[in-house]
């Protein structure tokens, strides 16, 4: 459903749902920065937004505010750039519409790189769960990216992230009990194959915890860049990298 929107970028254009999403995203981002993360920013359609976000976070424009590590990635292959740059614990922020193939690949693969993702956009939404956090302007107006609405979103994200820094007790996330296999105490994890393998032995696979050898005997041949589900040190299935589940919301 498309919500009514105004023509200006004022804070009255931030509804309660988006405000709650902003608060949750800012807290998660502050926790990542507190733990040593770098923010990597991509915007294949609107490169100035990538530069603007990076400058916003890295430049301490207010006395006493922290300069936060943030870098814009604007080369022709943002997927390859993110793959090389991202370390476990980092965050990738994308400013893009839901139909951008490079961004869809980045948010699809980011869990294997150990990164959270933030997706800012407008128009038809990506499917629920496509990115770790989605900050979306529900408007069909194609001019939204040029009106200041996106700028408002990432300015507010910057401000709220610094508000979280003012409350140190919020910066350490409480441990949660993830569902794991009762037999081997291991959960299915997304992995990205780094080098080809012929299925006879193991191949190096990148997961959220770093590189690890994974048994490929169940899958046969795999190629660099393949996405696999890893369980108990074994690749149990190959995932379609294009099946990212980003159909439009009704």
N, C-alpha and C positions, 0 to 999 in steps of 0.2 A: 504494500500500500504506500502511495506517495503522500507525504505530509505537506501541508501548506508551508511555504517558506517566504521570508521577506527578501528584499533586494539588497539589503545591506549586511555588513559583516559584524554587526553588534552582538553583544553577549545575549541579547534576547532571542537570537537565532539558535541558541543551544538549548534544546529541550531536555527534560528530566532524564530520558534514557541515555542520550548522548553525554550528559553531564556525569552520570554514574559510570559510563564507560571511560570517560576521561579520568575520573578519580581512580578507578581500578588500574588503568594503564599507567598513570603517573606513579602510583605506589610500587607497582611491579618494576617500572623503569628505575626508580630511585634505589630499589633493592639491588638491581643489577649493577648500577653504577657504584654503589657502596661496596659491592663485591669485586670491583675492578673491571667492569665491562667497558667495551667500546661500542658506540652507536654508529652503525653503517647505514647510510641513507641512499636510496635509489629512487629515481623518478624518470623512467624511460620516455614518457610523454612530455613531461614538463621539467626539464633539467633545472631551471631556476629554483624550483621548489626544493630540490635536493641540496643545492648550495645554501639556500636560505635556512633550512632546518639545521644543517651542520654548523653554520655560523651562529645560529641562535643558541645552540647548546655549548659550543666551545668558547664563545666570547662572553666573559663575565661583565655584562653591561651595567649591572647594579653593584654598588660597593658591598663587598662581603659575600657575594655569591660565588660559587665554585665554577671554574672552567671545567666543563665535562667533555671527555674525549669523544669527538664525533667527526666523521669523515664522509664526504659525499663521494659516491662511486658513479662516474658518468661515462665510462668507456662503452664501446659498442656491445660488449657481452657482459651485462651485469650479473648473470648467473655465475660465470667463471670468476668474475671479480669477487663476488661474495664468497664463493667456495674457497678461494685463496686467502682472503682477508680474515674471514670469520674464525674466531676461536670459541671453544666451549665457554658458555656464560655470556657471550656477546648478544647484542640486539640488532636486528635489521629492521629499519623503518622504510616503508615504501609509500610513496604518494602516487597513486595510479588508479585508473578505473579497473573494474573487476575483470575486464576482458584482455588485460595485458599478459601475453604468454610468458614473458620473462619473469614478471612478478609472480605469476602463478607457479612457475617452476621454483622460484626462490622460496616461497612460503611452503611449498611441498617438501623441499629438501632440507630446509633449515633445522628441523628436529634432528636429522642425522648429523648436522654440524654442531649441535648443542646450543643453538641460538633460539631466542624468542623472536617473534615477529610482530610488528605493528603495521597495520594497513590503513592508510587514510585515503578516502576517495568519496565519490558521489555517483548517483545514478543507480542502476541495478547492482545489488549487493553480491559479494562473494558468499558462498554457502557458509552456514554456521560451522565454526571450527577450522575454516581455511587458514586463518592466521591466529596467533596467540591472542592478539587484541585487534579489534576492528573499530575504527573511529569514522563513522560514515554520515555524510550529509544526504538525507533522503530527499533528493530533488532530481527531477528529470531535466533541469535547465543545463544545457551543455556549457554555459558560460560560468558555472559555479567555480571551476578551478581558477578563473581569472578575476573573481569578484572580491577576494579577500577571505572567503569562508575557510579555505584550507589554512591560510596564514593564521587566522584566529585559532584554529584547532591546535596547531603546533606551538603557537605562543602560549596558549593556556596549558598545554602539556608541559612546556618548559617551566612555567610559573608553579604549577602544582607539584612538579617533581622537586623543586626547591623548597616548597612548603613541607614536603615529606622529610627533607633533610633537617628541618627545624625540629623534628620529633624523632630523635635517634632510636627510641624504642620500637618504632615501626619498621626499621630498616633490616631487621633480621627476621626472615620468614620462619614461621613455626614448621617443624617437620610434619609431613603428612604420610599416611600409610597408603602407599600405592598397592594396587592389586598385583600379586605375583603368583606364579605357579606354586601350588602347595607341595608339589613333588620335588622341584629343583630350585625353588626360591628365585626364579628368574622370570622376568616379564618379556613379552615380545617388544623388541625395539627396532626402530627404523634405522637402516644402515645404507650407506652409499659405497658401492664397490670402487676402490681406488685404482686397482690394476686388474687386467684380465686374468681369468683362471679357467682351467679346462675341466674342472669338476673332480679331478682325481684327489686333490688335497684342499688346502685352505687358500683363501685370498685375503689380502688386507682390506678391511672394511672400516669406514669412518662412521662412528656413532657419537652420541652425545658425550660419551666419556673419553673419546679419543680414538686413535687407530687400534684395531685389534684383529688378530687372525680369526677367520670364520670358516668353518667347514662348509664346502660347497657341494658335497657329494650328492645331496638330494636334488640339486638344481641342474647339474651338468655345467655347460659352459656359461660363464658370465662375462660381461664386458665392463670396462671402466665407465662409471656413471650410472650403472644399474642400481635401482633401489630394491633392497631386500628386507625381509622381516627376519630378525635374528632372535633365536630363542635357545638358551643353553649353549651358546657358542656355535650353533648350527643355523645356516640360512634355510628357513623352512618354506619360503615362497618368494617369488619375484613379483614386485609391484609395478604396475603400469605407471610410468612417470607422467603420462598425459591424463590419467584418470585422477584428477585432483579434486573432484567433487565440488567444483565451483559453479554449479548450475545456479541460475538466478533464483532468488527467493520469490515465492508467489506474492 
